[in-house]
Amino acid sequence: MNTRTGSFRIVGLGCVLTCFGLTGCYNADEVNAFLIKPRSPVSGAEYRVYPPDVISISSTHVSEINGMMQQVRPDGKINLPLLGEIMVAGKTPGEIEKDITKAASNYYEQVDATVQIAGYNSQRFYVFGQVSGPGPMPWTGRDTLLDVLAKAQPTSLAWPERIIVVRAAKPTVGGYATTQPSGQYCITGVHPPDKDKPRYKMTINLMAMVQSGDLANNILLKPNDIIYVQPNPFAKVALAIEQIFSPIRAASSGLGDYRELVRQARWINDGQPREDGGERDTLIVR
């Protein structure tokens, strides 16, 4: 093994160890912040309707609205026959039922309404990183971490022993006013922790769930939770190298395209336009 090869291996090993060191250790206190208290088989949060959720309405006595399907408009309202516009945004299905029966009581002596969620479109959580199916996923109130990871399918580049889950500070939609710190935010774009708007983060071991059946960390997710499946240490090194050499390859490819354009321009200038699929320049040397 020559000196240069040995140096590359040492540098590569150093990068791997550095990546491993930066990931931190498992912390039970971090996990406890994600648990529903008191323990419950459901998320503990009532589902509230927002645009563009879809609700279905049934009624025994109010025939005009029986069997109706309504998508919540951007202004948070639905428009029902006879009853008119009703504000539903931010309300639970039970609260919407009360509003509908109140409006229907102006026309009927006996009123009833049942509201169900037909489309969970407004509230989501997010999956990023080394998975086959990244992106937003609809939150239904019964979504566990294992459910989501089984659906997202971590790839061969993933680090299943070090999956990160983040629960952001409220409000999670629309942003909120902050004072811009002079140091940390200018460099990292991350605001320092705020005791009034706490953020939570934990690291979980998916392989512990799969191989040993340890489901202690199989938390119930909440809207706007973020799951980041980070690359394993070897993949991190490979991806870093890829980022270094990608611009070089792109520049090389661009140079080749430029040369082809120049070659075709010379053909046209000589009165011999070259069609696609034609023979390339032939150079004869004697």
Stockholm file with secondary structure:
# STOCKHOLM 1.0

chainA/1-286         MNTRTGSFRIVGLGCVLTCFGLTGCYNADEVNAFLIKPRSPVSGAEYRVYPPDVISISSTHVSEINGMMQQVRPDGKINLPLLGEIMVAGKTPGEIEKDITKAASNYYEQVDATVQIAGYNSQRFYVFGQVSGPGPMPWTGRDTLLDVLAKAQPTSLAWPERIIVVRAAKPTVGGYATTQPSGQYCITGVHPPDKDKPRYKMTINLMAMVQSGDLANNILLKPNDIIYVQPNPFAKVALAIEQIFSPIRAASSGLGDYRELVRQARWINDGQPREDGGERDTLIVR
#=GR chainA/1-286 SS CCHHHHHHHHHHHHHHHHHHHHTCCCCHHHHHTTSCSSCCSSCSSCCCBCTTCEEEEECSSCTTTTTEEEECCTTSEEEETTTEEEECTTBCHHHHHHHHHHHHTTTCSSCCCEEEEEECCSCEEEEEESBSSCEEEECCSCCBHHHHHHHHCBCTTEEEEEEEEEECCSCCSSCCCCCCCSSHHHHHSCCCCBTTBCCEEEEECHHHHHHHCCCTTCCBCCTTCEEEEEECHHHHHHHHHHHHHHHHHHHHHHHHHHHHHHHHHHHHHTTCCCCTTCCCCCCCCC
#=GC SS_cons         CCHHHHHHHHHHHHHHHHHHHHTCCCCHHHHHTTSCSSCCSSCSSCCCBCTTCEEEEECSSCTTTTTEEEECCTTSEEEETTTEEEECTTBCHHHHHHHHHHHHTTTCSSCCCEEEEEECCSCEEEEEESBSSCEEEECCSCCBHHHHHHHHCBCTTEEEEEEEEEECCSCCSSCCCCCCCSSHHHHHSCCCCBTTBCCEEEEECHHHHHHHCCCTTCCBCCTTCEEEEEECHHHHHHHHHHHHHHHHHHHHHHHHHHHHHHHHHHHHHTTCCCCTTCCCCCCCCC
//
